[in-house]
C-alpha cells in the first residue's frame, strides 16, 4: 500500500541533495549487496541506500524519513548474525561505511572518539604504539564496525574479563528518529541523569543512530599466557571453568571446543595443538602483570589437573599462543567443511548449568538427527552450538531452526537468555516472550516509543509481532520472494 | 489547591487496608522524622507515610496513588545527600525499612537477592563466611539501604576498582508508577532487550520502586595492603594518582585528604598516621592475589617517591590498616568540629584535571571567604569539597550554596560532571542544564514519561523546573516553612 503513496522520487531528490549523488544507491542490481547481513537466510532490498559522512548528514537524512514517515535501518559492515541490519522493503538503508574517521585520540584520559563506520581493530591500531588497546573483540573484528558493535552490544573471546561493548562506551552522539541530535553519556564513568548509554548500546538500531562514539581504551597487559587443557569429557572441561572462577581467577578468556569442532579445525588449519581424541579442549588466556601471570597460570593448571585434564600446555611463545587461538578462531569456518550449511545459535546459561545443558543439547541433536558442534565462550556461559545441515534438502532449514529454538528455550529454562552477543534482530524476536512477561515487553515498547513515537527506526525488529510470530518465521521472506507486498 | 480536592481520608483507609494500621503514619509529630533525608537543609512533611513489607503491598499502595493521581516518594534509610527522599507535601512517602529480608543467597552463582530495606553491610555479612563480599561501600554503609543505593547509584571508596552500584545489580523486580510489576535485567551479565537495569539504577525514584534486588557478590581478595603517602603539596598527590593508573595499576581505592582535613581528623580521632604538616596524604588500597599485591605495592611506592612523597608507609597489620582508613572515614564527622556547619559538594572531573581544579577551588575559597576542606575519591576524580560555614549567620547558607554551585560549574567546564555518587535529587536539579542540552533533557523527560505518564513518582526531583530554578533554590522551603501552599 505504502508504495502507492510514498513519493520515492521526491525522497530520492531530497536525500541526494544531502549526501550527493555518490552517496546514493537506488538501482536494484546495486542494492543487491545490501539485501542481508550475516544472517543470510533473511533477505530483502531497501528502496534506497544512503551513505552519509557526518552527524549533520545523518540528521538530515533521518529528518527526511521522519517527514515522510518512512522506515530507516542503519547498517555498518553487515556482519551481524541476527538480521539487525536487514533492510526494510519500504525504507531507507543508512550505511555508515563512509563515516570511517578516528576523530580524537586522548591518551591522557585513555579514550578514543570514532565515527560509527570505523572498523573494530582500527581502534586498537590507533593506540597500540602507546601501550593501549580496545578490549571488545568479536570474531569478526577485522571487518565489523564500531557502530554495529554498539547496536548489538557485541562481545568477544575476552569479554569474560573485560566485559562487552557497553562496558567500553563512555559517550555517544545520537541522531534520534526525529532527526534531533543528543549527547548521551560522558567521558566519565558515571554521570547524573538517566543512564541512556546503557539503554542505547544494544538497542539494535531501534532508538536512533550513533554518529560519534567515545570508547575507553585500556593499558595493554604486561604479560599474556595461553593454556590449552584437554579432557576426555566436555563435562570435565565445563566443571573446570566454574572451578577457576570460584578460585577467584578471572582469565581474559575461557573457550571450550568439543570433539566434533576439534576434528573440524584440525582438518582445516592443522594446528596440531588439539588432540583429535579429546572429548573437549579448554583454552584459557591469563593476562596481567608479569609478576602475577605465571602464578595464575600455575593455579589454573592445578585446577585443570584436579578435574582430570590429560594434559595442560602453556604456549611457549607468541607463535604457539597464536596457533592455539587460530584453531578457535577458525572454528566457525571449519564447521563449513563438515556440512554444506550450519546454523549458529547464541544462548547464555549460568555457568554452573553447563554440564546439564550440554547433555540436553546432545539429546536434542539425536532426537532431531542433526549433528551439533559446540564451540563456546565457556567463562560467560555463552553457547554457540553450530547445527550442521544442508539447505538444499527441503525441510532441513526449518527443522534446524526449530531445533535451534528448542536450544534457546532450554537456555531460558535453566535461568539463561536467548542471546549472548548476537542480538535479537529479525531472527529471535519471536522468542522474546520466552524471557519477558507482557508487562516487561510493554515497558520496553513504551521506552521505544519515547525515543521513536512514529516507529520508523528499524521497525519490525527485536519485538515480537503477531504478524510474523506464530506463523513460520520465514513466511515473510518467502512471501517477499514471491513478490507479495507485505504491508 | 490539591488539599481541597484530594480525599485523604479515603486514601488513608485504602492504604491501611493494604499495610495494616502498624504500617501507617499520619500524625504530624510522627511524620516529623521523615521530613528530610541527609540533605537536612530541605525539609517538608508528607501527608502519609506507609511501610509496606512486600512487592504486592508496594504495588497496591502505588495503585492507590495512581488511582488518585497523588505523588509518591520512596525512602530507604534516609541517608541520601541530595534530597532524593525529600517527601512531597501532597503525597505519600513509601518507606522500605520493613522490607528488610535477605531473600536468597546463591553461592554457586555468586548472587544475593534482597528486599530494598536491607542495609548495605548486611549483604556482605550474609556471604562473608563463604569468602565473598558485596563491593559498593558508601561511607554510610552501616545504615544506608540497598534500595537507596540503587536509587542513587551509590559509590564508595572502592568504586575505583569495583565500580558503583549499577555494576553490581544483576536484576530487579520493579513496581512501576502504574502499580504494574516488571522484572528487569537478569542474573546474567548481559541479556537481550533494552538494558532497563542501567536506566533504573540511579533514576532516583522517578521510574518506580525496586522491591527485589539481585546483587552480584565477589570473592574476597586474598590479600589487602594499604599504603599511606604524604606529600608537601596536594598537586603532587594528584599527579601521583594519574601516574599510578597510567602504569596500568587499578588500586581498590585511592583517597586524598588535604592539610585542613588531616588536622581535623587528627584532632578528633588521633590516628597519628597522618602528618599534620603534610600538604596532602594519599591513601592507596591494593588488593588481589597474595602473589601480586606486594609487587603492586612496591610499584605504587616507587611512583609515590618519584613524585616527591616524603614518606610512604605500608600498614603492617590489620590494626594499622584500619587505623589508616579510620581517619578517612571520620573525615566528614571531623569537619563538623572545624565549623558549626559544612556543605558537602559532589562533583567529578577527569583525573588529569585534578591539580588545576584544586587550584581553582582554592581561589574560590579565598574569593568567597569560606574555608574548604578537600577529601576525595581521587582515583575516580570524584571531589567532595567540604565548605565550612555557620548557618546561624544570616546569608552564609546562601553564599555557600552559591560557592558550591561555582565548583560544580568548574567541574563541568573541565569536562566533568555535577554529581559523582550523591545524585541530583532536590539539590542539584537547577544545575542539570549546565551539563545537558534542551534536547538531551527532553529525551530524558520523555523516557520518564514512558515509565510514569502521570508524573507521580518522585516528581519535582532531578529535572529542572522553571518554578524552582531561576528563583532562589530555597524559596520553596522558605515558603513551606511560612505555611504557604506550593501548588
Contacts between the chains, C-beta under 8 A, distances in Angstrom:
chain1	res1	chain2	res2	distance
A	108	B	352	5.0
A	109	B	350	5.3
A	109	B	351	7.4
A	109	B	352	6.1
A	153	B	190	6.5
A	155	B	190	7.4
A	163	B	189	7.7
A	164	B	189	7.8
A	164	B	190	5.5
A	166	B	190	7.5
A	166	B	195	6.9
A	166	B	198	7.8
A	176	B	439	7.9
A	176	B	443	6.8
A	180	B	439	4.9
A	180	B	443	8.0
A	181	B	439	6.8
A	182	B	437	7.0
A	182	B	439	4.9
A	182	B	440	4.9
A	182	B	443	5.2
A	183	B	436	7.7
A	183	B	437	6.8
A	183	B	440	5.9
A	184	B	440	7.2
A	184	B	443	7.8
A	186	B	415	7.8
A	186	B	417	6.2
A	186	B	435	7.8
A	187	B	350	6.7
A	187	B	415	6.1
A	188	B	348	5.3
A	188	B	350	7.1
A	188	B	381	7.2
A	188	B	415	7.9
A	188	B	416	6.4
A	188	B	417	5.2
A	189	B	163	7.6
A	189	B	164	7.8
A	189	B	380	7.1
A	190	B	153	6.5
A	190	B	155	7.4
A	190	B	164	5.5
A	190	B	166	7.4
A	190	B	202	7.6
A	190	B	348	7.6
A	190	B	417	7.8
A	190	B	420	6.9
A	190	B	421	7.3
A	191	B	348	7.5
A	191	B	417	4.6
A	191	B	419	7.5
A	191	B	435	7.3
A	192	B	417	6.2
A	192	B	418	5.8
A	192	B	419	4.2
A	192	B	423	7.1
A	192	B	424	4.9
A	192	B	428	7.3
A	192	B	432	7.2
A	192	B	435	6.9
A	192	B	462	8.0
A	193	B	424	7.3
A	193	B	432	6.9
A	193	B	435	7.6
A	193	B	436	6.4
A	193	B	440	7.8
A	193	B	444	5.5
A	193	B	462	7.3
A	194	B	199	5.3
A	194	B	202	7.4
A	194	B	203	5.9
A	194	B	444	5.1
A	194	B	447	5.7
A	194	B	448	7.6
A	195	B	166	6.9
A	195	B	198	4.4
A	195	B	199	5.6
A	195	B	201	7.2
A	195	B	202	6.0
A	196	B	199	7.3
A	196	B	443	7.0
A	196	B	444	7.1
A	196	B	447	7.3
A	197	B	198	7.5
A	198	B	166	7.8
A	198	B	195	4.4
A	198	B	197	7.5
A	198	B	198	2.6
A	198	B	199	6.4
A	199	B	194	5.3
A	199	B	195	5.6
A	199	B	196	7.3
A	199	B	198	6.4
A	199	B	199	5.3
A	199	B	447	7.9
A	201	B	195	7.2
A	202	B	190	7.6
A	202	B	194	7.4
A	202	B	195	6.0
A	203	B	194	5.9
A	219	B	246	7.6
A	219	B	247	7.9
A	219	B	248	3.8
A	221	B	248	7.8
A	222	B	248	6.8
A	246	B	219	7.7
A	247	B	219	8.0
A	248	B	219	3.8
A	248	B	221	7.8
A	248	B	222	6.7
A	248	B	289	7.4
A	288	B	292	7.4
A	289	B	248	7.4
A	289	B	292	6.2
A	289	B	295	6.7
A	289	B	296	7.2
A	291	B	291	7.1
A	291	B	292	5.7
A	291	B	295	3.8
A	291	B	296	7.8
A	292	B	288	7.4
A	292	B	289	6.3
A	292	B	291	5.7
A	292	B	292	3.7
A	292	B	295	7.2
A	295	B	289	6.8
A	295	B	291	3.8
A	295	B	292	7.3
A	296	B	289	7.2
A	296	B	291	7.8
A	348	B	188	5.3
A	348	B	190	7.6
A	348	B	191	7.6
A	350	B	109	5.3
A	350	B	187	6.7
A	350	B	188	7.1
A	351	B	109	7.5
A	352	B	108	5.0
A	352	B	109	6.1
A	380	B	189	7.1
A	381	B	188	7.3
A	415	B	186	7.9
A	415	B	187	6.1
A	415	B	188	7.9
A	416	B	188	6.4
A	417	B	186	6.3
A	417	B	188	5.3
A	417	B	190	7.8
A	417	B	191	4.6
A	417	B	192	6.3
A	418	B	192	5.8
A	419	B	191	7.5
A	419	B	192	4.2
A	420	B	190	6.9
A	421	B	190	7.3
A	423	B	192	7.1
A	424	B	192	4.9
A	424	B	193	7.3
A	428	B	192	7.3
A	432	B	192	7.1
A	432	B	193	6.9
A	435	B	186	7.9
A	435	B	191	7.3
A	435	B	192	6.9
A	435	B	193	7.6
A	436	B	183	7.7
A	436	B	193	6.4
A	437	B	182	7.1
A	437	B	183	6.8
A	439	B	176	7.8
A	439	B	180	5.0
A	439	B	181	6.8
A	439	B	182	4.9
A	440	B	182	4.9
A	440	B	183	5.8
A	440	B	184	7.1
A	440	B	193	7.8
A	443	B	176	6.8
A	443	B	180	8.0
A	443	B	182	5.2
A	443	B	184	7.8
A	443	B	196	6.9
A	443	B	450	7.9
A	443	B	451	7.3
A	444	B	193	5.5
A	444	B	194	5.0
A	444	B	196	7.0
A	446	B	450	4.4
A	446	B	451	7.7
A	447	B	194	5.7
A	447	B	196	7.3
A	447	B	199	7.8
A	447	B	447	6.5
A	447	B	450	5.0
A	447	B	451	7.8
A	448	B	194	7.6
A	449	B	450	6.7
A	450	B	443	7.9
A	450	B	446	4.4
A	450	B	447	5.0
A	450	B	449	6.7
A	450	B	450	3.8
A	451	B	443	7.3
A	451	B	446	7.7
A	451	B	447	7.8
A	462	B	192	8.0
A	462	B	193	7.3
